Amino acid sequence: MHGALSSYSKEEVCGLVGSSHKKNGGCAGSQKEPGCKESNKLSGHAEPIPNHKIHQLEGKPYFTAIMGTASVCRSFLVKIPKSFSEFLPSSSAWIILCCREKEWAAKCRVSQSAKFINEGWKQFVLDNNLKIGDGCVFELMNIKELRFRVQILSGELPVSPTTDIFTRGNSIDTPILIG
């Protein structure tokens, strides 16, 4: 995840980690941020989504997930950490994911051992061009509506035009520089 954070400014990262100052309207109630204006109408585009502004967390419950094979390829599901489960219903329920001026409906499933997001998640992955290694921050903006603001952090390491990725890191004299 450190590689993903290196492409963001210090202010963006500091605003993302541990801040509870209310800066943006979020997805709460009827006040919608740009991330919740209209229902999603995209269908499986393959173009990269440009980096969008990172919003400060608003002090509401949140969890993070790094996308792996199960999240973006095979099963298309995101496991919800047990520490976050207390904020969700004890039975399966529909949730709303708000991201990049769109909304997606997804199902939060409950099994005997875990809670996870699956139905509707595949479309979110395709529409936002999520890849293995990307990070997502799920902030619960409205507990009654089960409305989440999702922020996506790219997992790609920045490569400068002068970096030779095939020869760097082979010895102590040619370290890999992440900047």
MIGULO-680892 format. One record per atom (N, C-alpha, C): residue in three letters; atom name; y, z, x negated. Coordinates in nm, 3 decimals, decimal comma, padded with zeros to 5 digits. Each point is the difference from the previous one (the first is absolute). Last residue first. Layout:
> ala;CA;Y;Z;X
...
END
This chain:
> gly;N;00,698;-00,553;-00,952
> gly;CA;00,142;00,037;00,008
> gly;C;00,062;-00,052;00,117
> ile;N;-00,455;00,074;-00,334
> ile;CA;00,027;-00,011;00,143
> ile;C;00,143;00,044;00,020
> leu;N;-00,333;-00,177;-00,429
> leu;CA;00,125;00,062;00,043
> leu;C;00,019;-00,024;00,149
> ile;N;-00,414;00,014;-00,394
> ile;CA;00,040;-00,057;00,128
> ile;C;00,124;00,076;00,046
> pro;N;-00,118;-00,050;-00,532
> pro;CA;-00,026;00,076;00,123
> pro;C;00,039;-00,079;00,125
> thr;N;-00,100;-00,095;-00,523
> thr;CA;00,044;-00,083;00,113
> thr;C;-00,030;00,072;00,132
> asp;N;-00,109;00,195;-00,425
> asp;CA;00,123;-00,070;-00,035
> asp;C;00,054;-00,086;00,115
> ile;N;-00,416;00,239;00,016
> ile;CA;00,109;00,097;00,006
> ile;C;00,135;-00,067;-00,031
> ser;N;-00,377;-00,316;00,208
> ser;CA;00,006;00,092;-00,113
> ser;C;00,118;00,096;00,020
> asn;N;-00,118;-00,316;00,333
> asn;CA;-00,120;-00,015;-00,081
> asn;C;-00,002;00,093;-00,119
> gly;N;00,358;-00,072;00,338
> gly;CA;-00,097;00,104;00,027
> gly;C;-00,128;-00,009;-00,079
> arg;N;00,279;-00,444;00,085
> arg;CA;00,053;00,135;-00,001
> arg;C;-00,111;00,099;00,032
> thr;N;-00,064;-00,477;00,014
> thr;CA;-00,005;00,055;-00,135
> thr;C;00,052;00,143;-00,006
> phe;N;-00,019;-00,269;00,408
> phe;CA;-00,130;-00,017;-00,061
> phe;C;-00,010;00,061;-00,139
> ile;N;00,398;-00,018;00,287
> ile;CA;-00,097;00,094;00,053
> ile;C;-00,137;-00,012;-00,065
> asp;N;00,517;-00,086;-00,143
> asp;CA;-00,123;-00,076;-00,009
> asp;C;-00,113;00,093;00,040
> thr;N;00,555;-00,016;00,100
> thr;CA;-00,122;00,078;-00,019
> thr;C;-00,121;-00,090;-00,004
> thr;N;00,461;-00,135;00,090
> thr;CA;-00,030;00,011;-00,143
> thr;C;-00,128;00,079;-00,028
> pro;N;00,188;-00,074;00,446
> pro;CA;-00,039;-00,129;-00,057
> pro;C;-00,037;00,009;-00,148
> ser;N;-00,081;00,428;00,315
> ser;CA;00,118;-00,075;-00,044
> ser;C;-00,048;-00,130;-00,064
> val;N;-00,220;00,324;00,392
> val;CA;-00,027;-00,065;-00,129
> val;C;00,124;-00,080;-00,036
> pro;N;-00,164;00,433;00,356
> pro;CA;00,096;-00,103;-00,039
> pro;C;-00,033;-00,054;-00,139
> leu;N;-00,363;00,188;00,357
> leu;CA;00,077;00,042;-00,116
> leu;C;00,099;-00,110;-00,037
> glu;N;-00,215;00,112;00,500
> glu;CA;00,004;-00,092;-00,114
> glu;C;00,086;00,057;-00,112
> gly;N;-00,083;00,186;00,451
> gly;CA;-00,082;00,049;-00,109
> gly;C;00,001;-00,089;-00,123
> ser;N;00,369;00,109;00,425
> ser;CA;-00,085;-00,099;-00,065
> ser;C;-00,075;00,063;-00,117
> leu;N;00,170;00,243;00,452
> leu;CA;00,037;-00,008;-00,141
> leu;C;-00,099;-00,095;-00,068
> ile;N;00,178;00,123;00,535
> ile;CA;-00,097;-00,062;-00,090
> ile;C;00,058;-00,007;-00,140
> gln;N;00,055;00,300;00,490
> gln;CA;00,070;-00,063;-00,112
> gln;C;-00,105;-00,047;-00,099
> val;N;00,037;00,155;00,552
> val;CA;-00,086;-00,029;-00,116
> val;C;00,085;-00,070;-00,104
> arg;N;00,050;00,338;00,457
> arg;CA;00,073;-00,096;-00,085
> arg;C;-00,087;-00,018;-00,123
> phe;N;-00,174;00,158;00,505
> phe;CA;00,011;00,017;-00,145
> phe;C;00,095;-00,104;-00,058
> arg;N;-00,150;00,257;00,499
> arg;CA;00,073;-00,111;-00,062
> arg;C;00,021;00,032;-00,148
> leu;N;-00,197;00,228;00,427
> leu;CA;-00,081;-00,031;-00,118
> leu;C;00,055;-00,123;-00,070
> glu;N;00,185;00,248;00,386
> glu;CA;-00,035;-00,142;00,007
> glu;C;-00,099;-00,041;-00,109
> lys;N;00,152;00,449;00,009
> lys;CA;-00,044;-00,028;00,137
> lys;C;-00,047;-00,144;00,016
> ile;N;00,190;00,154;-00,415
> ile;CA;-00,135;00,052;00,021
> ile;C;-00,052;-00,028;00,140
> asn;N;00,350;-00,250;-00,340
> asn;CA;00,000;00,053;00,136
> asn;C;-00,142;00,043;00,035
> met;N;00,096;-00,146;-00,442
> met;CA;00,137;00,012;00,048
> met;C;00,009;00,062;00,139
> leu;N;-00,337;-00,020;-00,444
> leu;CA;-00,012;00,019;00,144
> leu;C;00,139;00,030;00,058
> glu;N;-00,160;-00,283;-00,451
> glu;CA;00,080;00,115;00,042
> glu;C;-00,002;00,007;00,153
> phe;N;-00,271;-00,239;-00,438
> phe;CA;-00,002;00,006;00,146
> phe;C;00,075;00,127;00,041
> val;N;-00,050;-00,345;-00,449
> val;CA;00,043;00,132;00,042
> val;C;00,010;-00,005;00,153
> cys;N;-00,276;-00,309;-00,400
> cys;CA;00,069;00,012;00,129
> cys;C;00,034;00,146;00,025
> gly;N;-00,142;-00,369;-00,438
> gly;CA;00,007;00,133;00,059
> gly;C;00,074;-00,003;00,132
> asp;N;-00,314;-00,366;-00,325
> asp;CA;00,127;00,031;00,066
> asp;C;-00,008;00,140;00,058
> gly;N;-00,384;-00,200;-00,203
> gly;CA;00,094;00,064;-00,092
> gly;C;00,136;00,029;00,061
> ile;N;-00,291;-00,392;00,199
> ile;CA;-00,060;00,115;-00,067
> ile;C;00,101;00,054;-00,102
> lys;N;00,234;-00,259;00,386
> lys;CA;-00,102;-00,029;-00,100
> lys;C;-00,058;00,130;-00,055
> leu;N;00,316;-00,230;00,448
> leu;CA;-00,043;00,113;-00,082
> leu;C;-00,114;-00,041;-00,091
> asn;N;00,317;-00,242;00,335
> asn;CA;-00,058;-00,049;-00,125
> asn;C;-00,039;00,115;-00,094
> asn;N;00,173;-00,003;00,468
> asn;CA;00,080;00,057;-00,108
> asn;C;-00,055;-00,035;-00,138
> asp;N;-00,213;-00,149;00,405
> asp;CA;00,142;-00,030;00,022
> asp;C;00,089;00,051;-00,113
> leu;N;-00,472;00,098;-00,002
> leu;CA;00,026;-00,143;-00,017
> leu;C;00,148;-00,033;00,012
> val;N;-00,137;00,448;00,079
> val;CA;-00,029;-00,039;-00,140
> val;C;00,036;-00,146;-00,023
> phe;N;00,025;00,162;00,440
> phe;CA;00,107;00,059;-00,080
> phe;C;-00,017;-00,043;-00,146
> gln;N;-00,344;-00,116;00,293
> gln;CA;00,118;-00,083;00,023
> gln;C;00,119;00,051;-00,080
> lys;N;-00,394;00,257;-00,013
> lys;CA;-00,020;-00,128;-00,068
> lys;C;00,122;-00,090;00,017
> trp;N;-00,026;00,416;00,234
> trp;CA;00,039;00,013;-00,141
> trp;C;-00,012;-00,133;-00,074
> gly;N;-00,144;00,079;00,460
> gly;CA;00,141;-00,036;-00,015
> gly;C;00,048;00,005;-00,144
> glu;N;-00,411;00,292;00,098
> glu;CA;00,033;-00,109;00,092
> glu;C;00,151;-00,027;-00,005
> asn;N;-00,128;00,361;-00,289
> asn;CA;-00,076;-00,124;-00,019
> asn;C;00,045;-00,110;00,095
> ile;N;00,089;00,530;-00,241
> ile;CA;00,066;-00,106;00,075
> ile;C;-00,083;-00,126;-00,021
> phe;N;-00,165;00,543;-00,018
> phe;CA;00,038;-00,120;-00,072
> phe;C;00,068;-00,098;00,094
> lys;N;-00,247;00,534;-00,090
> lys;CA;00,086;-00,081;00,086
> lys;C;00,044;-00,120;-00,083
> ala;N;-00,466;00,340;-00,041
> ala;CA;00,130;-00,051;-00,046
> ala;C;00,078;-00,066;00,113
> ser;N;-00,452;00,208;00,032
> ser;CA;00,042;00,045;-00,133
> ser;C;00,141;-00,043;-00,040
> gln;N;-00,222;-00,101;00,426
> gln;CA;-00,035;00,140;-00,024
> gln;C;00,058;00,050;-00,132
> ser;N;00,276;-00,386;00,214
> ser;CA;-00,145;00,014;-00,013
> ser;C;-00,029;00,147;-00,026
> val;N;00,427;-00,323;00,203
> val;CA;-00,047;00,131;-00,042
> val;C;-00,152;-00,003;-00,005
> arg;N;00,451;-00,375;-00,015
> arg;CA;-00,135;00,039;00,043
> arg;C;-00,036;00,137;-00,057
> cys;N;00,449;-00,314;00,120
> cys;CA;-00,039;00,112;-00,087
> cys;C;-00,132;00,050;00,055
> lys;N;00,252;-00,499;00,054
> lys;CA;-00,079;00,110;00,055
> lys;C;-00,030;00,102;-00,109
> ala;N;00,434;-00,358;00,089
> ala;CA;-00,126;00,019;-00,073
> ala;C;-00,071;00,121;00,060
> ala;N;00,455;-00,370;00,054
> ala;CA;-00,082;00,102;00,064
> ala;C;-00,131;00,007;-00,079
> trp;N;00,504;-00,161;-00,174
> trp;CA;-00,139;-00,034;00,021
> trp;C;-00,066;00,116;00,073
> glu;N;00,533;-00,216;-00,131
> glu;CA;-00,088;00,106;00,046
> glu;C;-00,140;-00,055;00,019
> lys;N;00,490;-00,129;-00,307
> lys;CA;-00,106;-00,036;00,095
> lys;C;-00,077;00,126;00,041
> glu;N;00,350;-00,041;-00,353
> glu;CA;00,057;-00,055;00,123
> glu;C;-00,102;-00,045;00,102
> arg;N;-00,132;00,227;-00,416
> arg;CA;00,070;-00,126;-00,025
> arg;C;00,040;-00,074;00,127
> cys;N;-00,306;00,383;00,121
> cys;CA;00,019;-00,042;-00,138
> cys;C;00,074;-00,133;-00,002
> cys;N;-00,270;00,405;00,326
> cys;CA;00,128;-00,069;-00,012
> cys;C;00,023;-00,034;-00,147
> leu;N;-00,427;00,141;00,359
> leu;CA;00,041;-00,012;-00,140
> leu;C;00,127;-00,082;-00,005
> ile;N;-00,285;00,313;00,385
> ile;CA;00,092;-00,111;-00,025
> ile;C;00,041;00,005;-00,147
> ile;N;-00,464;00,172;00,303
> ile;CA;00,120;00,038;-00,074
> ile;C;00,087;-00,125;-00,017
> trp;N;-00,446;00,202;00,327
> trp;CA;00,081;-00,110;-00,053
> trp;C;00,122;00,057;-00,070
> ala;N;-00,475;00,273;00,038
> ala;CA;00,123;-00,031;00,072
> ala;C;00,069;-00,120;-00,065
> ser;N;-00,474;00,374;00,006
> ser;CA;00,059;-00,129;-00,038
> ser;C;00,121;-00,032;00,087
> ser;N;-00,104;00,517;-00,057
> ser;CA;-00,079;-00,116;00,043
> ser;C;00,073;-00,129;-00,039
> ser;N;00,185;00,424;-00,096
> ser;CA;-00,140;00,023;-00,039
> ser;C;-00,092;-00,111;00,049
> pro;N;00,542;-00,057;-00,136
> pro;CA;-00,089;00,048;00,106
> pro;C;-00,144;00,015;-00,050
> leu;N;00,394;00,058;-00,359
> leu;CA;-00,053;-00,106;00,085
> leu;C;-00,092;00,058;00,107
> phe;N;00,207;00,243;-00,367
> phe;CA;00,112;-00,060;00,071
> phe;C;-00,045;-00,106;00,100
> glu;N;-00,300;00,235;-00,304
> glu;CA;00,054;00,096;00,097
> glu;C;00,114;-00,059;00,083
> ser;N;-00,213;-00,234;-00,376
> ser;CA;-00,069;-00,007;00,129
> ser;C;00,058;00,091;00,107
> phe;N;00,105;-00,053;-00,488
> phe;CA;00,093;-00,056;00,098
> phe;C;-00,058;00,004;00,142
> ser;N;-00,246;00,145;-00,388
> ser;CA;00,120;00,084;00,004
> ser;C;00,102;-00,050;00,102
> lys;N;-00,400;-00,247;-00,099
> lys;CA;-00,026;00,117;00,086
> lys;C;00,124;00,088;00,013
> pro;N;00,059;-00,531;-00,099
> pro;CA;-00,040;00,124;-00,069
> pro;C;-00,019;00,116;00,098
> ile;N;-00,087;-00,516;00,122
> ile;CA;00,111;00,095;00,009
> ile;C;-00,044;00,129;-00,067
> lys;N;-00,159;-00,537;-00,066
> lys;CA;-00,042;00,137;00,028
> lys;C;00,122;00,091;-00,004
> val;N;-00,047;-00,536;00,116
> val;CA;00,067;00,096;-00,087
> val;C;-00,045;00,138;00,041
> leu;N;-00,195;-00,549;00,049
> leu;CA;00,028;00,132;00,054
> leu;C;00,070;00,085;-00,104
> phe;N;-00,253;-00,466;00,002
> phe;CA;00,135;00,009;00,055
> phe;C;00,020;00,134;00,073
> ser;N;-00,392;-00,198;-00,257
> ser;CA;-00,005;00,073;00,127
> ser;C;00,134;00,002;00,075
> arg;N;-00,034;-00,272;-00,416
> arg;CA;-00,129;00,008;00,065
> arg;C;00,007;00,062;00,140
> cys;N;00,418;-00,071;-00,261
> cys;CA;-00,096;-00,110;-00,008
> cys;C;-00,117;00,017;00,095
> val;N;00,378;00,317;-00,083
> val;CA;00,062;-00,132;00,009
> val;C;-00,099;-00,117;-00,001
> ser;N;-00,114;00,487;-00,011
> ser;CA;00,126;-00,007;00,074
> ser;C;00,049;-00,141;00,024
> ala;N;-00,395;00,112;-00,262
> ala;CA;-00,023;00,032;00,141
> ala;C;00,127;-00,016;00,083
> thr;N;00,027;-00,056;-00,474
> thr;CA;-00,076;-00,108;00,064
> thr;C;-00,020;00,026;00,149
> gly;N;00,408;00,263;-00,176
> gly;CA;-00,122;-00,037;-00,070
> gly;C;-00,071;-00,111;00,076
> met;N;00,517;00,265;-00,025
> met;CA;-00,089;-00,098;00,060
> met;C;-00,116;-00,034;-00,093
> ile;N;00,278;00,466;00,055
> ile;CA;-00,005;-00,113;-00,091
> ile;C;-00,105;-00,096;00,055
> ala;N;00,312;00,396;00,252
> ala;CA;-00,130;-00,064;-00,021
> ala;C;00,017;-00,115;-00,098
> thr;N;00,261;00,485;00,234
> thr;CA;00,002;-00,122;-00,079
> thr;C;-00,141;-00,054;-00,014
> phe;N;00,305;00,328;00,373
> phe;CA;-00,110;-00,009;-00,096
> phe;C;00,012;-00,134;-00,071
> tyr;N;00,322;00,380;00,325
> tyr;CA;-00,036;-00,132;-00,052
> tyr;C;-00,125;00,011;-00,087
> pro;N;00,387;00,283;00,365
> pro;CA;-00,133;-00,009;-00,063
> pro;C;-00,030;-00,142;-00,047
> lys;N;00,510;00,130;00,007
> lys;CA;-00,104;00,000;00,103
> lys;C;-00,136;-00,011;-00,070
> gly;N;00,443;-00,027;-00,207
> gly;CA;-00,050;00,136;00,015
> gly;C;-00,106;00,013;00,108
> glu;N;00,210;-00,416;-00,147
> glu;CA;00,089;00,080;00,084
> glu;C;-00,050;00,142;00,021
> leu;N;-00,024;-00,411;-00,406
> leu;CA;-00,078;00,069;00,102
> leu;C;00,093;00,095;00,073
> gln;N;00,197;-00,447;-00,219
> gln;CA;-00,033;00,139;-00,028
> gln;C;-00,089;00,054;00,110
> his;N;-00,009;-00,524;-00,112
> his;CA;00,077;00,100;00,073
> his;C;-00,042;00,140;-00,043
> ile;N;00,002;-00,517;-00,231
> ile;CA;-00,080;00,119;00,020
> ile;C;00,091;00,102;00,070
> lys;N;00,039;-00,553;00,012
> lys;CA;00,057;00,126;-00,043
> lys;C;-00,097;00,114;00,033
> his;N;-00,223;-00,467;-00,076
> his;CA;00,104;00,050;00,088
> his;C;00,047;00,134;-00,052
> asn;N;-00,264;-00,463;-00,208
> asn;CA;00,018;00,144;-00,001
> asn;C;00,116;00,037;00,091
> pro;N;-00,264;-00,447;00,122
> pro;CA;00,089;00,051;-00,103
> pro;C;00,009;00,153;00,007
> ile;N;-00,433;-00,293;00,130
> ile;CA;00,112;00,064;00,067
> ile;C;00,093;00,053;-00,108
> pro;N;-00,353;-00,432;-00,035
> pro;CA;00,032;00,137;-00,038
> pro;C;00,120;00,050;00,078
> glu;N;-00,336;-00,366;00,210
> glu;CA;00,116;00,008;-00,089
> glu;C;00,027;00,146;-00,036
> ala;N;-00,339;-00,181;00,308
> ala;CA;-00,043;00,034;-00,136
> ala;C;00,117;00,012;-00,096
> his;N;-00,107;00,077;00,569
> his;CA;00,065;-00,082;-00,102
> his;C;-00,042;00,047;-00,138
> gly;N;-00,149;00,143;00,480
> gly;CA;-00,074;-00,031;-00,120
> gly;C;00,069;-00,087;-00,103
> ser;N;00,241;00,083;00,437
> ser;CA;-00,145;-00,006;00,003
> ser;C;-00,055;-00,051;-00,132
> leu;N;00,464;00,239;00,289
> leu;CA;-00,055;-00,076;-00,113
> leu;C;-00,151;-00,005;00,012
> lys;N;00,322;00,240;00,281
> lys;CA;-00,050;-00,126;00,052
> lys;C;-00,056;-00,087;-00,112
> asn;N;00,155;00,553;00,140
> asn;CA;-00,037;-00,099;-00,100
> asn;C;-00,056;-00,126;00,066
> ser;N;00,373;00,328;00,231
> ser;CA;-00,144;-00,007;-00,024
> ser;C;-00,030;-00,113;-00,095
> glu;N;00,475;00,238;-00,038
> glu;CA;-00,074;-00,084;00,092
> glu;C;-00,148;00,002;-00,032
> lys;N;00,330;00,304;-00,216
> lys;CA;00,077;-00,075;00,099
> lys;C;-00,084;-00,075;00,101
> cys;N;-00,071;00,323;-00,401
> cys;CA;-00,063;00,012;00,132
> cys;C;00,068;-00,084;00,106
> gly;N;00,132;00,074;-00,477
> gly;CA;-00,145;-00,010;-00,006
> gly;C;-00,067;00,000;00,136
> pro;N;00,477;00,069;-00,075
> pro;CA;-00,038;-00,140;-00,013
> pro;C;-00,151;-00,019;-00,003
> glu;N;00,120;00,430;00,246
> glu;CA;00,054;-00,053;-00,123
> glu;C;-00,035;-00,148;-00,008
> lys;N;00,060;00,299;00,458
> lys;CA;-00,092;-00,069;-00,089
> lys;C;00,073;-00,049;-00,123
> gln;N;00,022;00,364;00,437
> gln;CA;00,081;-00,053;-00,109
> gln;C;-00,095;-00,062;-00,101
> ser;N;-00,174;00,221;00,377
> ser;CA;00,053;-00,131;00,037
> ser;C;00,091;-00,057;-00,108
> gly;N;-00,352;00,355;-00,169
> gly;CA;00,047;-00,018;00,138
> gly;C;00,051;-00,140;00,028
> ala;N;-00,069;00,063;-00,502
> ala;CA;-00,010;00,106;00,099
> ala;C;00,057;-00,042;00,134
> cys;N;-00,056;-00,210;-00,459
> cys;CA;-00,063;-00,058;00,118
> cys;C;-00,006;00,100;00,114
> gly;N;00,386;-00,013;-00,405
> gly;CA;-00,144;00,009;00,014
> gly;C;-00,048;-00,061;00,129
> gly;N;00,461;00,071;-00,222
> gly;CA;-00,040;00,038;00,134
> gly;C;-00,149;00,013;00,021
> asn;N;00,241;00,090;-00,481
> asn;CA;-00,019;-00,114;00,088
> asn;C;-00,055;00,049;00,134
> lys;N;00,110;00,321;-00,326
> lys;CA;00,091;-00,106;-00,038
> lys;C;-00,007;-00,116;00,096
> lys;N;-00,135;00,553;-00,087
> lys;CA;-00,006;-00,106;00,100
> lys;C;00,104;-00,105;-00,034
> his;N;-00,284;00,348;-00,330
> his;CA;00,132;-00,032;00,055
> his;C;-00,012;-00,116;00,095
> ser;N;-00,342;00,220;-00,281
> ser;CA;-00,002;00,022;00,144
> ser;C;00,136;-00,028;00,061
> ser;N;-00,338;-00,124;-00,467
> ser;CA;00,131;00,019;00,059
> ser;C;-00,012;00,023;00,149
> gly;N;-00,364;-00,097;-00,339
> gly;CA;00,039;00,136;00,029
> gly;C;00,136;00,021;00,063
> val;N;-00,104;-00,469;-00,195
> val;CA;-00,087;00,113;-00,032
> val;C;00,066;00,131;00,034
> leu;N;00,221;-00,425;00,063
> leu;CA;-00,129;-00,010;00,066
> leu;C;-00,083;00,126;-00,018
> gly;N;00,427;-00,066;-00,207
> gly;CA;00,019;00,012;00,143
> gly;C;-00,131;00,000;00,074
> cys;N;-00,003;-00,074;-00,459
> cys;CA;00,037;00,138;00,025
> cys;C;00,023;00,023;00,149
> val;N;-00,086;-00,440;-00,139
> val;CA;-00,118;00,083;-00,016
> val;C;00,032;00,145;00,030
> glu;N;00,355;-00,308;00,010
> glu;CA;-00,096;-00,033;00,106
> glu;C;-00,122;00,091;-00,008
> glu;N;00,327;00,037;-00,337
> glu;CA;00,052;00,050;00,127
> glu;C;-00,098;-00,026;00,114
> lys;N;-00,092;-00,178;-00,430
> lys;CA;-00,018;00,145;00,002
> lys;C;00,046;00,058;00,133
> ser;N;-00,160;-00,507;00,014
> ser;CA;00,102;00,077;-00,072
> ser;C;-00,030;00,149;00,012
> tyr;N;-00,399;-00,368;00,009
> tyr;CA;00,105;00,053;00,087
> tyr;C;00,099;00,082;-00,083
> ser;N;-00,410;-00,198;-00,168
> ser;CA;00,085;-00,111;00,042
> ser;C;00,112;00,044;00,093
> ser;N;-00,343;00,296;-00,177
> ser;CA;00,088;-00,044;-00,107
> ser;C;00,091;-00,115;00,042
> leu;N;-00,354;00,206;00,273
> leu;CA;00,130;00,066;00,005
> leu;C;00,096;-00,053;-00,105
> ala;N;-00,449;-00,156;00,018
> ala;CA;00,072;-00,043;00,121
> ala;C;00,138;00,061;00,003
> gly;N;-00,291;00,128;-00,344
> gly;CA;00,042;-00,138;-00,017
> gly;C;00,080;-00,048;00,118
> his;N;-00,204;00,423;00,018
> his;CA;00,118;00,002;-00,086
> his;C;00,053;-00,140;-00,022
> met;N;-00,401;00,087;00,235
> met;CA;00,118;00,000;00,082
> met;C;00,125;00,000;-00,086
END
